């Protein structure tokens, strides 16, 4: 089931800044998660992404992602 809601830039702006977020995990933690995924045979089905932002969005901006990359 998919639930749609009104766009709210504050959801994006609430993501941690890339510099801060990247310091929240270390290489051993990342490798540990990868090992669990591989050990259970899910490497073809699972992707882990560290949600972050590089900038704030203004009131008249939205973040849009396409199959071809960000716009």
C-alpha positions in Angstrom: 0.0 0.0 0.0 1.2 3.5 -0.8 0.2 6.5 1.2 0.6 9.9 -0.3 0.5 13.1 1.6 1.0 16.8 0.9 4.6 17.9 0.1 6.4 19.4 3.1 9.9 20.8 2.6 10.4 20.5 6.4 10.6 16.8 6.1 13.6 17.1 3.8 15.1 20.0 5.8 14.8 17.8 9.0 17.4 15.3 7.6 20.8 15.6 9.1 23.5 17.6 7.3 25.8 15.3 5.3 28.9 16.2 7.4 27.1 15.5 10.7 25.4 12.3 9.5 28.6 10.9 8.1 30.1 11.1 11.5 27.3 9.1 13.1 28.5 5.8 11.7 32.0 4.4 11.2 33.4 1.9 8.6 33.1 -1.1 11.0 29.4 -0.4 11.5 28.8 -0.1 7.7 30.7 -3.3 7.1 28.8 -5.0 9.9 25.4 -4.2 8.3 26.8 -5.3 4.9 27.9 -8.6 6.4 24.5 -9.3 7.9 22.9 -8.6 4.5 25.3 -10.9 2.7 25.2 -13.7 5.3 21.5 -13.9 4.9 21.6 -13.8 1.0 19.9 -10.5 0.6 22.6 -8.6 -1.3 20.6 -8.6 -4.5 17.5 -7.3 -2.8 18.5 -4.9 -0.1 20.2 -1.5 -0.3 21.1 0.6 2.7 21.2 4.4 2.3 22.2 7.0 4.9 19.5 9.7 4.6 21.1 13.1 4.6 20.9 16.5 3.0 23.5 18.8 1.4 21.3 22.0 1.6 18.0 23.4 2.9 15.1 23.8 0.5 13.4 27.2 0.2 9.6 27.6 0.3 9.4 27.6 -3.5 11.7 24.5 -4.0 11.1 20.8 -4.0 13.5 17.8 -4.2 12.8 15.7 -7.2 14.4 12.4 -8.1 14.0 10.5 -11.4 15.2 7.2 -12.6 18.0 9.2 -14.3 19.2 11.0 -11.1 18.4 14.1 -9.2 17.0 17.2 -11.0 
